[in-house]
Amino acid sequence: MLNRHKLHQKYQNSIAFRYLSIATIFLMVIQLIISGIQNKRLYRQEAERLAEKVETEAIFLSTVAQNAFLRSDLITLRDLSRHSIKDRDVVYSLFVNRNQEILAHHIQENIIVNQNVLNSKKSLESAQDLINTIKTDRTIIEVSQPVKMGNRNLGEVRLAYSVLNLKRELNILSLLDFAYAILVSILFATLTLIIFNNQILLPLKKIKQLAKEFAVGNLEQRITLERQDEIGELGDALNSMASQFQYTISNLEKVMDEALIAEKAKSRFLGKMSHELKTPLNGIIGFTQLMQQDSGTTTDQIESLNIIEQNSLHLLGLINDVLEITKIETGKTSLNISKFEFYNFLKSLEQMFSFKAQEKNINLVFNIDDTVPKYLENDEDKLRQVIANLLDNSIKFTKQGSVSLTVKHKTDESNNSTHNLYFKIKDTGRGISPEEIDNLFVAFAQTESGSKTSEGMGLGLPMSRQLIQLMGGEIAIKSEVNQGTVIRFSIPITEIDVTDLNLPPSYDSEFESLEADSMESQFFYDSGSSYDLTRKKLTVMPQEWLLELQDSTIKVDNDLIFAVLERIPNQDQDLKKALMDLIDNFRYDSILELTDDALSKK
């Protein structure tokens, strides 16, 4: 069974084997057909020759038996009859008178007839019965010749012969022809295989090996066949293709190297220029705000100063985005894995964007599945940045309707220790055309609707995707013009127990909904001495400044917040850094708690 399977597999996989098998079988069939035709013709010729020989013998007997018939010499007739069956093909001979009575007969002892005749021989009572039985065999042919003396009819001689010996000889000849056909076919197949192997298979194997070398990237290999037929042309074509590939790859490598150099130069330039631009911009914003507060400033001047401030803040936000995307592209961003309370994390995001949504009269909905873990381990700041970017985009491009965030949790069926969070952000905004979706993740590329808003530079989605990929996740977007957009992304997380957070005993770990107590949220974010130091320094800041910081934070307007922070005195730059860290981590709720606490002490 195994050998048959191997043979079948070899037949399926080898052109030579299939070709030789078909050619050999075809040759064998042709030989057998020709042999059959020749044997049939030979049988007919031999049968005619045998009939002619027996007929000649009958004529001879009828001539020599005339006197014996006249004298009624039965002994002579018996001798003639016995003599006539010496030929192995003659079955019987007999002499009959005019009344069809047998005068003399002789039957071959080893009658070459079918088995039924042989079986009935012993039960027959007379020679006539035996002869009549023998004649029933279709292989027996009887020839009769009259015995005459002048015009006088004396009787007749009958000779019966069998063609069975002839058929047997022809059958043996057919078997020999079949064996000869097999032998010739094998010799033909062997000779053809040798020629086919040298002329076709070996060159094809060389070409196959060359193709394998190309597949693994070894384009230096070449093949030399030195023949002018189709296989030689194929080898030349492969050599030409390899040379072309080498040339193309060489050019591509040069282009890629140049592109990488240009990309790095661009990133360095953008990073350096962004830092250089921030310093004068902060000065412009600071002096603009001071001029706005000057009592001598007229209403028209204040209006102009507001325009200067808004555009400067907008430019400052763009520069911050460029710095962030440059940092990611240059590989300077890494994960900072920490353990945190996820429900409180979502609550802060909801508070962060609720004011923006209310300003545009948009419903902001958070749907959290019951299976979502309360505590997990991941990069909290980068996850916050991703969700904030996506929510900000959805609210920005939605004029009416709603924006929703849905969070679900699933465990990998093949590995129960692997957990994934699935996020879906859906809006009823203007949507994106299918032609523009592919460009959404390209830095500085904007859709038609995005360019019309004149907000941002198209860095939010590219930055979010790179952060999601950095966390080991995936993101996908589905959108329809005038129907809205759905953004889905997933990240792997590590689910932890509340005891792993190492919280003080006073911390209430039970968060049954997103409406958890604000003091619990405050304690979670504000553990550590740096928070207390920030609280103390804020109490000495002017009340007007605190109110501006609180107002800009409620609006979640980073540009306004940065402008307010720029007015912090030089000796309190650590306060500015602490507040900037909270903004970078999207902890606006913590800033509001700190300002509320500082204002309560005024």
Secondary structure, 3 states (H helix, E strand, C coil): CHHHHHHHHHHHHCHHHHHHHHHHHHHHHHHHHHHHHHHHHHHHHHHHHHHHHHHHHHHHHHHHCHHHHHHCCHHHHHHHHHHHCCCCCEEEEEEEECCCCEEEEEECCCCCCCHHHHHHCCCCCCHHHHHHHHHCCCCEEEEEEEEEECCEEEEEEEEEEECHHHHHHHHHHHHHHHHHHHHHHHHHHHHHHHHHHHHHHHHHHHHHHHHHHHHCCCCCCCCCCCCCCHHHHHHHHHHHHHHHHHHHHHHHHHHHHHHHHHHHHHHHHHHHHHHHHHHHHHHHHHHHHHHHHCCCCCHHHHHHHHHHHHHHHHHHHHHHHHHHHHHHHCCCCCCCCEEEEHHHHHHHHHHHHHHHHHHCCCEEEEEECCCCCCEEEECHHHHHHHHHHHHHHHHHCCCCCEEEEEEEEEECCCCCCCEEEEEEEEECCCCCCHHHHCCCCCCCCCCHHHHHHCCCCCCHHHHHHHHHHHCCCEEEEEEECCCEEEEEEEEEEEECCHHHHCCCCCCCCCCCCCCCCHHHHHHHHCCCHHHHHHHHHHCCCCHHHHHHHHHHHHCCCHHHHHHHHCCCCHHHHHHHHHHHHHHHCCCHHHHHHHHHHHHHCC
